[in-house]
């Protein structure tokens, strides 16, 4: 069951808050980035393009002045050495049109190209119309041929060059100065905007922290306090449903859980009372079971001592009666005596087998590591006479070591191999093989023979005590052997069963826990 959301969800509140903060910070950051980019552009223009244009123009003007001075010296002396500055100016002349156009593009002032063209044209006129003809005249006619009016004409030409270049240079400096002033403004504005970004970030951070505290921290703290009160045992403490939608829903779920816990606690208390009552009944039943076990032990004692004593007398006197009067009475009397002797012997075997069955797990020996190979050898020693008489052959795989009572495991092998020999096929000597394989944390053993076999429909019945599949006059026994095997295997924590056997004979499998590696 979900709580109704009476207030805006935390997701929506935080979305609006962070979107607003993002817009404000975004506008400030974009503006700052724009100003910063403009500042970098202006800084590059002032320190590189404008500076290069002014420097090159200054250098060109100085070179022209040196050329004019050298030309006047040559006109006075006729010494070619004085023309070195003139020739250097020619060799070092360069096309400054690139820097002029770059400055015009950066400043957006197209008239600077006009000043550059005027200065370039004035310098070309001075070189072509005055300097070159004068040098050629002096080389041909000597310095005496130079007239004062030519010198005056050259001064007029060069004054025009100086004025044009000076105007261009002044224009460059004016543009560079304006760019420098704009750079200073942009630098100041960048500092202001950076300060604004910092302050805006701080303000946004404080607003976000305040909102998170009011919308998240305080409601969660209140919910945690209510939850702790309930966890400490105050199940009647109601959980307040407050805060944004998600926290309100969470608080509602916690409150529902508290209500459910209160209901379950009531049921648990009722169940505890029922369990206590059942425990009392189980205690009484356990006491009755202990008394019953004591009675059974007393019965076993009586059966092993008191009942067997008169049974031995009956058997002994019946055998004496058969020995003394056998053949002296009629045939029916001899048969009756034989029945009595056979019944007494079978009763003795039955009591002994029943006692052995009841003692498994109750009157036990020490649990030790048992080598199953040696246990099998002991059982075969006890069956040696029967095996020899039947011509039986018993083989086995390498057998492991398990934990258990050695005497019981010897008896287990003795019963299984003995059964295989007892129920052998009349037309072939018995062959018995004990196999083993590891299955997870257990050993799976099997006893396989080539005897008469067991019908699959009786695979479970043969492990029930006193259950016989054959008449007692065909195969002797009390019907306890396999039941005893089952009890021994289960006492050791395993299980025993008869799988489907391919071919002749019977296969009996059982498991025993493996000793930890």
C-alpha positions in Angstrom: 0.0 0.0 0.0 1.5 3.4 -1.0 1.1 6.6 0.9 -0.7 9.4 -1.0 1.8 12.1 -2.0 0.4 15.3 -0.6 3.6 17.3 -1.3 6.0 17.7 -4.2 8.3 14.9 -4.7 12.0 15.2 -3.7 13.0 14.4 -7.2 10.9 17.3 -8.6 12.1 19.8 -5.9 15.7 18.9 -6.5 15.2 19.0 -10.3 13.9 22.6 -10.1 16.6 23.6 -7.7 19.5 22.2 -9.7 18.0 23.4 -13.0 17.7 26.9 -11.7 21.2 26.8 -10.2 22.5 25.4 -13.4 20.9 28.1 -15.5 22.4 30.9 -13.3 25.8 29.3 -13.2 25.6 28.5 -16.9 24.9 32.1 -17.9 27.7 33.5 -15.7 30.1 30.9 -16.9 29.2 31.5 -20.6 29.6 35.2 -20.1 32.9 34.8 -18.4 34.1 32.4 -21.1 33.1 34.9 -23.8 34.9 37.8 -22.0 37.9 35.6 -21.3 38.1 34.6 -25.0 37.9 38.2 -26.1 40.6 39.1 -23.6 42.9 36.5 -25.0 42.3 37.7 -28.5 43.0 41.3 -27.6 46.1 40.3 -25.7 47.4 38.4 -28.7 46.6 41.3 -31.0 48.3 43.9 -28.8 51.4 41.9 -27.9 51.9 40.3 -31.3 50.1 41.8 -34.4 50.0 45.5 -33.3 53.4 45.3 -31.7 54.9 43.7 -34.8 53.3 46.3 -37.1 54.6 49.3 -35.0 58.0 47.7 -34.6 58.4 47.0 -38.3 57.2 50.5 -39.2 59.7 52.1 -36.7 62.5 50.0 -38.1 61.5 51.0 -41.7 61.4 54.7 -40.8 64.9 54.5 -39.2 66.2 52.6 -42.2 64.8 55.3 -44.6 66.4 58.1 -42.5 69.8 56.2 -42.6 69.4 55.8 -46.4 68.6 59.5 -46.9 71.6 60.5 -44.8 73.9 58.1 -46.7 72.6 59.5 -50.0 73.4 63.1 -48.9 76.9 62.0 -47.8 77.5 60.4 -51.1 76.3 63.5 -52.9 78.9 65.6 -50.9 81.9 63.2 -51.0 81.3 60.8 -53.8 82.6 58.0 -51.5 80.7 54.8 -52.2 81.1 53.8 -48.5 78.6 56.4 -47.5 76.0 54.5 -49.6 76.1 51.4 -47.3 73.0 52.6 -45.2 71.2 53.2 -48.5 72.0 49.7 -49.8 71.1 48.1 -46.5 67.7 49.8 -46.7 67.2 48.3 -50.1 68.4 44.9 -49.0 66.3 45.0 -45.8 63.2 46.4 -47.3 60.2 44.1 -46.9 56.6 44.1 -47.8 54.7 45.3 -44.7 51.3 44.9 -46.4 50.6 41.6 -44.4 50.9 43.3 -41.0 48.9 46.3 -42.3 46.1 44.1 -43.4 46.2 42.1 -40.2 45.9 45.3 -38.1 43.1 46.6 -40.4 41.2 43.2 -39.9 41.7 43.2 -36.1 40.7 46.9 -35.6 38.0 47.1 -38.3 39.6 50.3 -39.5 40.0 50.2 -43.3 41.6 53.7 -43.5 44.8 52.3 -42.0 45.4 50.6 -45.4 45.1 54.0 -47.1 47.8 55.4 -44.8 50.0 52.4 -45.5 49.5 52.8 -49.3 50.4 56.6 -49.0 53.6 55.8 -47.1 54.6 53.0 -49.5 54.0 55.2 -52.6 55.9 58.2 -51.1 58.9 55.9 -50.4 58.8 54.5 -53.9 58.7 58.0 -55.4 61.8 59.0 -53.4 63.7 56.0 -54.4 62.7 56.1 -58.1 62.4 59.8 -58.9 65.3 61.1 -56.7 67.7 58.6 -55.2 68.4 56.3 -58.1 68.8 59.2 -60.7 71.1 61.1 -58.3 73.3 58.1 -57.7 73.6 57.4 -61.4 74.4 61.1 -62.1 77.2 61.1 -59.4 78.6 57.9 -60.8 78.7 59.3 -64.3 79.6 63.0 -63.8 80.9 63.2 -60.2 79.8 65.1 -57.1 80.5 68.4 -58.9 77.5 67.8 -61.1 75.1 67.9 -58.2 73.2 71.1 -58.2 71.7 72.7 -55.0 68.2 72.5 -56.4 68.6 68.7 -56.7 69.5 68.6 -53.0 66.5 70.7 -52.1 64.3 68.6 -54.3 65.5 65.4 -52.5 64.7 67.1 -49.1 61.2 67.8 -50.3 60.7 64.2 -51.5 62.0 62.8 -48.2 59.9 65.1 -46.1 56.9 63.7 -47.9 58.2 60.2 -47.1 58.8 61.1 -43.5 55.3 62.6 -43.1 53.5 59.7 -44.8 55.4 57.1 -42.8 54.9 59.1 -39.6 51.2 59.4 -40.3 50.9 55.6 -40.8 52.9 55.0 -37.7 50.8 57.3 -35.6 47.7 55.6 -36.9 49.1 52.2 -35.9 49.9 53.5 -32.4 46.4 55.0 -32.1 44.8 51.7 -33.0 47.2 49.8 -30.6 46.4 52.2 -27.8 42.6 51.7 -28.3 43.1 47.9 -28.3 45.2 48.2 -25.2 42.4 50.2 -23.5 39.9 47.6 -24.5 42.2 44.8 -23.2 42.4 46.6 -19.9 38.6 46.8 -19.7 38.2 43.2 -20.6 40.8 42.2 -18.0 38.9 44.1 -15.4 35.6 42.7 -16.5 37.1 39.1 -16.4 38.2 39.7 -12.8 34.8 40.9 -11.9 33.1 38.0 -13.7 35.4 35.4 -12.0 34.6 37.0 -8.7 30.9 36.7 -9.7 31.3 33.0 -10.6 32.9 32.3 -7.2 30.3 34.2 -5.3 27.5 32.7 -7.3 28.9 29.2 -6.7 29.0 29.9 -3.0 25.5 31.2 -2.9 24.2 28.3 -5.0 26.1 25.8 -2.7 24.5 27.4 0.4 21.1 27.3 -1.2 21.5 23.7 -2.2 22.8 22.7 1.3 19.9 24.5 2.9 17.4 22.9 0.6 18.9 19.4 1.2 18.9 19.9 4.9 15.3 21.0 4.9 14.1 18.5 2.4 16.3 15.5 3.1 18.4 15.6 6.3 15.7 16.8 8.7 13.0 14.5 7.5 15.4 11.5 7.4 16.7 12.4 10.9 13.1 12.5 12.1 12.3 9.2 10.4 15.4 7.6 11.8 14.5 8.8 15.4 11.1 7.2 15.0 12.6 4.0 13.6 15.1 3.8 16.5 12.3 4.3 19.0 10.4 1.4 17.4 13.6 -0.7 17.2 14.3 -0.2 20.9 11.0 -1.8 21.8 8.5 1.0 21.8 6.2 -0.6 19.2 3.4 1.8 20.1 5.5 4.8 19.0 3.8 6.1 15.8 6.1 7.0 12.9 5.3 10.5 11.6 4.6 10.7 7.9 6.2 14.0 6.7 8.7 15.4 4.2 8.9 15.3 0.4 6.9 12.6 -1.5 9.5 9.9 -1.5 10.4 10.3 2.2 6.7 10.6 3.1 6.1 7.3 1.2 9.1 5.7 3.0 7.8 6.9 6.4 4.3 5.5 5.5 5.9 2.1 4.7 7.8 2.1 8.0 4.6 2.9 9.8 2.9 0.1 8.0 5.7 -2.2 8.9 5.4 -1.2 12.6 1.7 -1.9 12.5 2.4 -5.3 10.9 5.1 -6.0 13.6 2.6 -5.2 16.3 0.1 -7.6 14.8 2.8 -10.3 14.3 4.0 -9.8 17.8 0.5 -10.6 19.1 0.4 -13.7 16.9 4.0 -14.6 18.1 3.0 -14.4 21.7 0.0 -16.6 21.1 2.3 -19.0 19.2 4.8 -18.9 22.0 2.1 -20.0 24.4 1.2 -22.8 22.1 4.8 -23.8 21.7 5.3 -23.7 25.5 2.3 -26.0 25.9 3.6 -28.3 23.1 7.0 -28.3 24.8 5.4 -29.4 28.0 3.6 -32.2 26.2 6.8 -33.2 24.4 8.6 -33.3 27.7 6.0 -35.6 29.1 6.1 -37.7 25.9 9.9 -37.8 26.1 9.7 -39.0 29.7 7.2 -41.6 28.6 9.6 -42.6 25.8 12.5 -42.9 28.3 10.3 -45.1 30.5 9.3 -47.1 27.5 13.0 -47.5 26.5 13.8 -48.7 30.0 10.9 -51.2 29.7 12.3 -52.3 26.4 15.8 -52.7 27.8 14.3 -54.7 30.7 12.5 -56.8 28.1 15.7 -57.3 26.2 17.4 -58.4 29.4 14.6 -60.8 30.1 14.6 -62.0 26.6 18.4 -62.6 26.7 18.5 -64.3 30.0 15.1 -65.3 31.5 13.4 -66.4 28.2 16.4 -68.1 26.7 17.0 -70.2 29.8 13.7 -72.2 29.6 14.0 -72.2 25.8 17.4 -73.9 26.2 15.9 -76.5 28.5 13.0 -77.1 26.1 15.5 -77.5 23.2 17.9 -79.7 25.3 15.2 -82.0 26.6 13.5 -82.2 23.2 16.9 -83.2 21.7 17.4 -85.8 24.4 13.9 -87.1 23.8 14.7 -87.4 20.1 18.0 -89.1 20.8 16.6 -91.6 23.3 13.3 -92.4 21.8 13.9 -91.7 18.1 12.9 -94.7 16.1 11.1 -96.4 19.0 7.9 -94.6 18.5 5.8 -94.4 15.3 6.8 -92.2 12.4 4.4 -89.5 13.4 5.8 -89.2 16.9 9.4 -88.8 15.4 8.1 -86.1 13.2 6.5 -84.2 16.1 9.7 -84.4 18.1 11.7 -83.1 15.0 9.2 -80.2 14.7 9.7 -79.4 18.4 13.5 -79.4 18.1 13.5 -77.3 15.0 11.0 -74.8 16.5 13.2 -74.4 19.6 16.3 -73.8 17.6 14.6 -71.3 15.3 13.2 -69.5 18.4 16.7 -69.3 19.9 18.1 -67.8 16.6 15.1 -65.4 16.4 15.6 -64.1 19.9 19.4 -63.7 19.4 18.8 -61.8 16.1 16.2 -59.6 17.7 18.5 -58.8 20.5 21.3 -57.9 18.1 18.8 -55.7 16.1 17.7 -53.8 19.2 21.3 -53.2 20.4 22.4 -51.4 17.3 23.1 -47.8 18.3 22.0 -48.4 21.9 24.7 -50.5 23.3 27.5 -49.4 21.0 31.3 -49.5 20.9 33.8 -46.8 20.3 33.5 -44.7 17.1 36.9 -44.9 15.4 38.5 -44.8 11.9 37.6 -48.1 10.4 39.5 -49.6 7.4 36.7 -51.2 5.4 39.2 -53.5 3.7 40.2 -55.0 7.0 36.6 -55.1 8.2 35.7 -57.1 5.1 38.5 -59.5 5.7 37.3 -60.1 9.3 33.8 -60.8 8.0 35.1 -63.3 5.4 37.1 -65.1 8.1 33.9 -65.6 10.0 32.2 -66.9 6.8 35.1 -69.0 5.7 33.4 -72.4 6.3 30.3 -71.3 4.4 32.3 -69.8 1.5 34.4 -72.9 1.2 31.4 -75.2 1.2 29.7 -73.1 -1.5 32.8 -72.6 -3.6 32.2 -68.8 -3.4 34.6 -66.2 -4.7 34.6 -62.7 -3.1 36.5 -59.8 -4.7 36.5 -56.1 -3.9 37.8 -52.7 -5.0 40.4 -50.9 -2.8 38.1 -49.9 0.1 38.4 -46.5 2.0 38.6 -45.6 5.7 35.4 -44.4 7.4 34.3 -43.4 10.9 32.1 -45.9 12.7 31.9 -48.9 15.0 34.1 -51.6 13.6 32.0 -54.5 15.0 28.8 -53.2 13.3 30.6 -52.6 10.0 32.0 -56.2 10.1 28.5 -57.5 10.8 27.2 -55.4 7.8 29.7 -57.1 5.4 29.0 -60.5 7.0 25.2 -60.2 6.5 25.5 -58.9 2.9 28.1 -61.5 1.8 26.3 -64.2 3.7 23.0 -63.4 2.0 24.7 -63.5 -1.4 26.0 -67.0 -0.6 22.7 -68.2 0.9 20.6 -67.1 -2.1 23.1 -68.4 -4.7 22.0 -69.9 -8.0 21.9 -73.6 -7.9 23.6 -73.9 -11.4 26.6 -71.7 -10.8 29.1 -71.0 -8.0 28.5 -67.7 -6.2 30.5 -64.7 -7.2 30.4 -61.6 -5.0 32.1 -58.2 -5.6 32.3 -55.3 -3.2 32.7 -52.0 -5.2 33.1 -48.4 -4.1 33.1 -44.9 -5.6 33.2 -41.4 -4.2 30.0 -39.4 -4.5 30.4 -35.8 -3.2 31.1 -36.1 0.6 30.1 -39.8 0.9 31.4 -43.2 -0.2 28.9 -45.2 -2.2 29.5 -49.0 -1.8 27.8 -51.9 -3.5 27.6 -55.7 -3.0 26.8 -57.4 -6.3 26.3 -61.2 -6.7 25.2 -63.6 -9.4 22.6 -65.3 -7.3 18.8 -65.8 -7.8 18.1 -62.0 -7.6 15.3 -60.1 -6.1 12.1 -59.0 -7.8 12.1 -55.2 -8.1 8.6 -55.0 -6.5 10.2 -56.3 -3.3 13.1 -53.9 -3.3 11.8 -52.0 -0.3 10.0 -54.9 1.5 13.3 -56.9 2.1 14.5 -54.2 4.5 11.5 -54.6 6.8 12.1 -56.7 9.9 10.7 -60.3 9.7 9.8 -59.9 6.0 10.7 -63.1 4.1 10.4 -63.7 0.4 10.9 -67.5 0.6 9.5 -70.3 2.7 11.6 -71.1 5.8 12.0 -74.7 4.7 13.6 -73.5 1.5 16.0 -70.9 2.9 16.7 -70.8 6.6 16.8 -67.5 8.5 14.7 -65.2 10.6 14.1 -62.3 8.2 16.1 -59.8 10.2 19.4 -59.8 8.2 18.7 -56.9 5.7 16.7 -55.0 8.3 19.7 -55.1 10.6 21.9 -53.9 7.7 19.6 -51.0 7.2 19.8 -50.1 10.8 23.6 -50.3 10.9 23.9 -48.1 7.7 21.4 -45.5 9.0 23.2 -45.5 12.4 26.3 -44.4 10.6 24.5 -41.6 8.7 24.0 -43.4 5.4 21.2 -45.0 3.4 20.8 -48.4 1.8 18.8 -49.5 -1.2 18.4 -52.0 -4.1 18.8 -50.5 -7.5 17.7 -52.0 -10.8 20.3 -54.7 -11.6 21.3 -55.4 -15.2 21.9 -59.0 -15.8 21.8 -61.8 -13.3 22.0 -61.6 -9.5 21.3 -58.8 -7.0 23.0 -55.4 -6.3 22.7 -53.8 -2.9 24.1 -50.3 -2.5 24.7 -48.2 0.6 26.5 -44.9 1.5 28.8 -44.0 4.4 30.0 -40.5 5.2 33.6 -39.9 4.0 36.3 -39.0 6.5 37.1 -35.3 6.2 40.2 -34.6 4.0 
